[in-house]
Amino acid sequence: MDHPSHSHPLHLNPPGAPYKCSGCKELGFGPSYSCENCNYILHEECANADRLAFHRFFPKSHFEFYENSPGYRARVCDACGKDVLGFMYHCSQTGFDLHPCCLKLKESVCDKDGCVRMKLSEKVPRKCLKCKSRNVLNKVKGWCYVSCEDNSSCYHVSCVKELILENWKRGYFSTQEENNNYSIINHEMIDYESHELALRRSSRRLKKIKKYSQIAVVVFKLIFSAIFGNPISAIATLVEALVQDY
């Protein structure tokens, strides 16, 4: 495809090694468009961005796509609370800003058996299990994914983004291509405070710990797929290790 942000044609790639989008500057794991002549790469959402968009959480907003932030002040995404550094959606009437990928976050996800379901929420019903807070920045609550049944599991979108970004920078998601498959180079496990597993390792509580750990694995993988897209098998295995290595 030809994209106005780049002088060379961009080619569609299947999910593979993690990358940093040249458009919105956010981390990506899913399908992408890249240039064969340089390192330019775009999220699928950034490459195929709509010029005008709407979101049900902002019924009075009419978002317009920008390759560069309008005006001179720094802007923060009203979905995840993280800085807007590149491609974005902005409403001139309400002043709200969104990353392209945040605008298109999945509204709900569930496991293959339908036992665990998570929904995207603009309200934070309880403290995030990662940061132990309702807000991501001062007065910015940010969006979160919560369990549909009882709201017992709640994770800020920004907290999951930050966790993955931190460990990507450390090299935990480094990959190499072998026979068209991707395999993990770094097998170190990642510390992850998941699902309030502050339960002590006592023999009488091992079963309960195992139960909550299994639930946490499913929950976190669902949220990961909702934010970053379905990861390749190697990365999916490592994501599972974020929670299981207790």
TIKOL-5066 format. One line per field, with one value per residue (C-alpha): residue in three letters; x, y, z; residue number from 1; chain. Coordinates in nm, 2 decimals, always signed. Layout:
# residues N
rest ALA;...
x X;...
y Y;...
z Z;...
nr NUM;...
kette A;...
This chain:
# residues 246
rest MET;ASP;HIS;PRO;SER;HIS;SER;HIS;PRO;LEU;HIS;LEU;ASN;PRO;PRO;GLY;ALA;PRO;TYR;LYS;CYS;SER;GLY;CYS;LYS;GLU;LEU;GLY;PHE;GLY;PRO;SER;TYR;SER;CYS;GLU;ASN;CYS;ASN;TYR;ILE;LEU;HIS;GLU;GLU;CYS;ALA;ASN;ALA;ASP;ARG;LEU;ALA;PHE;HIS;ARG;PHE;PHE;PRO;LYS;SER;HIS;PHE;GLU;PHE;TYR;GLU;ASN;SER;PRO;GLY;TYR;ARG;ALA;ARG;VAL;CYS;ASP;ALA;CYS;GLY;LYS;ASP;VAL;LEU;GLY;PHE;MET;TYR;HIS;CYS;SER;GLN;THR;GLY;PHE;ASP;LEU;HIS;PRO;CYS;CYS;LEU;LYS;LEU;LYS;GLU;SER;VAL;CYS;ASP;LYS;ASP;GLY;CYS;VAL;ARG;MET;LYS;LEU;SER;GLU;LYS;VAL;PRO;ARG;LYS;CYS;LEU;LYS;CYS;LYS;SER;ARG;ASN;VAL;LEU;ASN;LYS;VAL;LYS;GLY;TRP;CYS;TYR;VAL;SER;CYS;GLU;ASP;ASN;SER;SER;CYS;TYR;HIS;VAL;SER;CYS;VAL;LYS;GLU;LEU;ILE;LEU;GLU;ASN;TRP;LYS;ARG;GLY;TYR;PHE;SER;THR;GLN;GLU;GLU;ASN;ASN;ASN;TYR;SER;ILE;ILE;ASN;HIS;GLU;MET;ILE;ASP;TYR;GLU;SER;HIS;GLU;LEU;ALA;LEU;ARG;ARG;SER;SER;ARG;ARG;LEU;LYS;LYS;ILE;LYS;LYS;TYR;SER;GLN;ILE;ALA;VAL;VAL;VAL;PHE;LYS;LEU;ILE;PHE;SER;ALA;ILE;PHE;GLY;ASN;PRO;ILE;SER;ALA;ILE;ALA;THR;LEU;VAL;GLU;ALA;LEU;VAL;GLN;ASP;TYR
x +0.00;+0.10;+0.08;+0.10;+0.34;+0.61;+0.77;+0.80;+0.53;+0.44;+0.38;+0.15;+0.32;+0.16;+0.22;+0.58;+0.86;+0.76;+0.81;+0.77;+0.53;+0.68;+0.34;+0.21;+0.54;+0.36;+0.46;+0.31;+0.28;+0.01;-0.01;+0.19;+0.28;+0.65;+0.89;+1.14;+1.38;+1.41;+1.29;+0.96;+0.67;+0.31;+0.04;-0.24;-0.46;-0.22;-0.18;-0.55;-0.66;-1.00;-0.99;-1.30;-1.40;-1.63;-1.62;-1.91;-1.73;-1.72;-2.07;-2.02;-1.68;-1.60;-1.24;-1.02;-0.70;-0.37;-0.02;+0.12;-0.04;-0.24;-0.13;+0.18;+0.09;+0.18;-0.11;-0.21;-0.43;-0.76;-0.79;-0.45;-0.32;+0.01;+0.18;+0.07;+0.39;+0.28;-0.03;-0.35;-0.72;-0.83;-1.16;-1.13;-1.47;-1.42;-1.03;-1.01;-0.72;-0.68;-0.40;-0.52;-0.48;-0.67;-0.96;-0.99;-0.95;-1.17;-1.49;-1.49;-1.29;-1.35;-1.16;-1.24;-1.47;-1.66;-1.58;-1.38;-1.50;-1.35;-1.51;-1.36;-1.48;-1.43;-1.50;-1.26;-1.49;-1.21;-0.83;-0.63;-0.46;-0.13;-0.08;-0.32;-0.49;-0.80;-0.61;-0.33;-0.23;-0.34;-0.70;-0.69;-0.86;-0.79;-0.98;-0.96;-1.06;-1.28;-1.44;-1.80;-1.93;-1.83;-1.57;-1.33;-1.05;-0.96;-0.65;-0.57;-0.50;-0.20;-0.06;-0.06;+0.10;+0.37;+0.44;+0.49;+0.69;+0.93;+1.00;+1.03;+1.31;+1.48;+1.49;+1.24;+1.05;+1.35;+1.28;+1.46;+1.32;+1.39;+1.21;+0.93;+0.88;+0.97;+1.14;+1.23;+1.59;+1.58;+1.40;+1.42;+1.09;+0.94;+0.83;+0.46;+0.23;-0.09;-0.43;-0.34;-0.15;-0.03;-0.14;+0.13;+0.28;+0.15;+0.05;-0.31;-0.34;-0.15;-0.48;-0.62;-0.30;-0.30;-0.67;-0.61;-0.29;-0.47;-0.74;-0.48;-0.31;-0.63;-0.72;-0.39;-0.37;-0.71;-0.62;-0.29;-0.47;-0.73;-0.46;-0.19;-0.37;-0.33;+0.05;+0.25;+0.28;+0.63;+0.53;+0.20;+0.40;+0.61;+0.31;+0.17;+0.50;+0.44;+0.18;+0.26;+0.61;+0.52
y +0.00;+0.36;+0.57;+0.95;+0.94;+0.75;+0.78;+0.40;+0.13;-0.06;-0.43;-0.62;-0.86;-1.13;-1.11;-1.17;-1.01;-0.71;-0.37;+0.00;+0.16;+0.45;+0.63;+0.63;+0.53;+0.26;-0.11;-0.36;-0.74;-0.80;-0.75;-0.45;-0.27;-0.22;-0.08;-0.31;-0.02;+0.11;+0.04;+0.22;+0.02;+0.09;-0.08;-0.21;+0.04;+0.32;+0.23;+0.20;+0.48;+0.64;+1.01;+1.06;+0.83;+0.80;+0.61;+0.52;+0.63;+0.99;+1.04;+1.41;+1.38;+1.37;+1.25;+1.35;+1.16;+1.36;+1.24;+1.51;+1.66;+1.97;+2.28;+2.31;+2.15;+1.80;+1.56;+1.25;+0.97;+0.97;+0.59;+0.47;+0.79;+0.76;+1.04;+1.09;+1.10;+1.05;+0.95;+1.03;+1.10;+1.44;+1.61;+1.99;+2.04;+1.83;+1.82;+1.44;+1.25;+0.89;+0.66;+0.48;+0.14;+0.26;+0.39;+0.04;-0.16;-0.47;-0.41;-0.76;-1.08;-1.43;-1.75;-2.04;-2.20;-1.89;-1.92;-1.60;-1.28;-0.94;-0.61;-0.27;-0.01;+0.37;+0.36;+0.19;-0.01;-0.10;-0.07;-0.20;-0.53;-0.42;-0.06;-0.09;+0.24;+0.37;+0.64;+0.61;+0.98;+1.23;+1.27;+1.05;+0.72;+0.57;+0.27;-0.07;-0.43;-0.58;-0.93;-0.93;-1.15;-0.96;-0.69;-0.89;-0.86;-0.51;-0.40;-0.06;-0.07;+0.15;-0.09;-0.38;-0.16;-0.05;-0.40;-0.53;-0.23;-0.25;-0.62;-0.56;-0.31;-0.56;-0.81;-1.06;-1.06;-1.08;-1.33;-1.48;-1.63;-1.99;-2.18;-1.91;-1.97;-1.74;-1.88;-1.71;-1.62;-1.51;-1.76;-1.57;-1.54;-1.20;-1.09;-1.01;-0.90;-1.07;-1.12;-1.02;-1.35;-1.24;-1.57;-1.74;-2.07;-2.29;-2.65;-2.59;-2.31;-2.46;-2.56;-2.22;-2.06;-2.29;-2.20;-1.83;-1.86;-2.04;-1.78;-1.50;-1.67;-1.67;-1.31;-1.16;-1.34;-1.22;-0.86;-0.89;-1.01;-0.73;-0.46;-0.60;-0.85;-1.23;-1.29;-1.56;-1.89;-1.82;-1.48;-1.63;-1.89;-1.62;-1.42;-1.72;-1.74;-1.39;-1.53;-1.90;-1.88;-1.87
z +0.00;-0.05;+0.27;+0.28;+0.58;+0.39;+0.05;-0.02;-0.06;+0.26;+0.27;+0.50;+0.74;+0.97;+1.34;+1.43;+1.63;+1.85;+1.70;+1.77;+1.54;+1.34;+1.34;+1.69;+1.86;+2.06;+2.09;+1.85;+1.83;+1.57;+1.19;+1.05;+0.74;+0.68;+0.42;+0.24;+0.20;+0.56;+0.91;+0.87;+1.02;+1.11;+1.32;+1.10;+1.28;+1.20;+0.84;+0.78;+1.01;+0.94;+0.88;+1.10;+1.39;+1.69;+2.02;+2.24;+2.55;+2.41;+2.25;+2.21;+2.04;+1.67;+1.63;+1.34;+1.25;+1.28;+1.19;+1.42;+1.73;+1.66;+1.85;+2.07;+2.40;+2.51;+2.48;+2.67;+2.55;+2.74;+2.71;+2.85;+3.01;+2.82;+2.62;+2.26;+2.06;+1.70;+1.51;+1.70;+1.70;+1.84;+1.89;+1.86;+2.03;+2.35;+2.35;+2.39;+2.24;+2.16;+2.03;+1.71;+1.88;+2.19;+1.97;+1.83;+2.15;+2.16;+2.36;+2.51;+2.51;+2.64;+2.66;+2.42;+2.67;+2.75;+3.12;+3.16;+3.00;+3.02;+2.91;+2.83;+3.08;+3.09;+3.46;+3.71;+3.95;+4.19;+4.22;+3.94;+4.04;+3.89;+4.02;+4.32;+4.23;+4.05;+3.87;+3.62;+3.64;+3.90;+3.81;+3.50;+3.57;+3.22;+3.07;+3.21;+3.14;+3.41;+3.46;+3.33;+3.61;+3.93;+3.85;+4.07;+3.81;+3.70;+3.50;+3.36;+2.99;+3.06;+3.33;+3.09;+2.82;+3.07;+3.19;+2.84;+2.73;+3.03;+2.97;+2.59;+2.66;+2.88;+2.59;+2.72;+2.40;+2.17;+1.88;+1.59;+1.27;+1.20;+0.92;+0.93;+1.30;+1.59;+1.90;+2.22;+2.27;+2.63;+2.85;+3.17;+3.35;+3.42;+3.76;+3.76;+4.04;+3.91;+4.05;+4.41;+4.46;+4.80;+4.93;+5.12;+5.00;+5.27;+5.21;+5.30;+5.05;+4.75;+4.58;+4.62;+4.49;+4.19;+4.12;+4.13;+3.93;+3.65;+3.64;+3.63;+3.33;+3.14;+3.24;+3.15;+2.82;+2.73;+2.81;+2.62;+2.31;+2.34;+2.35;+2.13;+1.91;+1.91;+1.97;+1.79;+1.98;+2.12;+2.27;+2.39;+2.58;+2.74;+2.83;+3.01;+3.20;+3.33;+3.57;+3.61;+3.74;+4.11
nr 1;2;3;4;5;6;7;8;9;10;11;12;13;14;15;16;17;18;19;20;21;22;23;24;25;26;27;28;29;30;31;32;33;34;35;36;37;38;39;40;41;42;43;44;45;46;47;48;49;50;51;52;53;54;55;56;57;58;59;60;61;62;63;64;65;66;67;68;69;70;71;72;73;74;75;76;77;78;79;80;81;82;83;84;85;86;87;88;89;90;91;92;93;94;95;96;97;98;99;100;101;102;103;104;105;106;107;108;109;110;111;112;113;114;115;116;117;118;119;120;121;122;123;124;125;126;127;128;129;130;131;132;133;134;135;136;137;138;139;140;141;142;143;144;145;146;147;148;149;150;151;152;153;154;155;156;157;158;159;160;161;162;163;164;165;166;167;168;169;170;171;172;173;174;175;176;177;178;179;180;181;182;183;184;185;186;187;188;189;190;191;192;193;194;195;196;197;198;199;200;201;202;203;204;205;206;207;208;209;210;211;212;213;214;215;216;217;218;219;220;221;222;223;224;225;226;227;228;229;230;231;232;233;234;235;236;237;238;239;240;241;242;243;244;245;246
kette A;A;A;A;A;A;A;A;A;A;A;A;A;A;A;A;A;A;A;A;A;A;A;A;A;A;A;A;A;A;A;A;A;A;A;A;A;A;A;A;A;A;A;A;A;A;A;A;A;A;A;A;A;A;A;A;A;A;A;A;A;A;A;A;A;A;A;A;A;A;A;A;A;A;A;A;A;A;A;A;A;A;A;A;A;A;A;A;A;A;A;A;A;A;A;A;A;A;A;A;A;A;A;A;A;A;A;A;A;A;A;A;A;A;A;A;A;A;A;A;A;A;A;A;A;A;A;A;A;A;A;A;A;A;A;A;A;A;A;A;A;A;A;A;A;A;A;A;A;A;A;A;A;A;A;A;A;A;A;A;A;A;A;A;A;A;A;A;A;A;A;A;A;A;A;A;A;A;A;A;A;A;A;A;A;A;A;A;A;A;A;A;A;A;A;A;A;A;A;A;A;A;A;A;A;A;A;A;A;A;A;A;A;A;A;A;A;A;A;A;A;A;A;A;A;A;A;A;A;A;A;A;A;A;A;A;A;A;A;A;A;A;A;A;A;A
